[in-house]
Amino acid sequence: MEEVCSNGLGLDARDPVDVARFWPGVLGWSAEAQADGSVDVASEDDQAYRLLVRPSEAPKVGRNRIHLDLPSATPEAMDETIARALALGGRRVHIGQTAEDEHEVLSVPEGNEFCVIEQGNTFLADTGVIGGINCDGTQAVGYFWSEALGWPLVWDENEETAIQAPAGGS
């Protein structure tokens, strides 16, 4: 399960230490074990949120409710991100993307999907190493999170919304 926590994004994992090794290796962030068995993954430059990888006995079932998009500045940067993810135990997965899609869908070792986005994606321009935290939902869900977090809407078109931390980033 994934959810927004008070200090970041909560990710459940059967082996939080293994999953927490994956994300710092891909993102270039650091990890710190917590007393409750979770692992806090954060950037050195104090991003607007953290990833909190929490222990859970529940196996992954179905697609994620939330997934991360990692933008790429160049085709080479995209290849490097994919190579790092695969070297750390990630896998390529198919969730319905087509041959025309330029992004790559990968999963962490426990199976949670994320996307590596091609160069030139203007929606994720100037967003940081994690370009987007995505979820299925309605326009009303975007309005709710904008109000709940106090983050401004940066996209509101065709029944899709996006919010961004006031300091920038994802």
Buried (B, 14 or more C-beta within 10 A) or exposed (E): BBEBBEEBBBBBBBEBBBBBBBBBBBBEBEBEEEEEEBBBBBBEEEBBBBBBBBBBEEEBEEEBEBBBBBBBEEEEBBEEBBEBBEEBBBEEBEEEEEEEEBBBBBBBBBBBBBBBBBEEBEBBEEBBBBBBBBBEBEBEEBBBBBEEBEBEBBEBEEEEBBBBBEEEBB
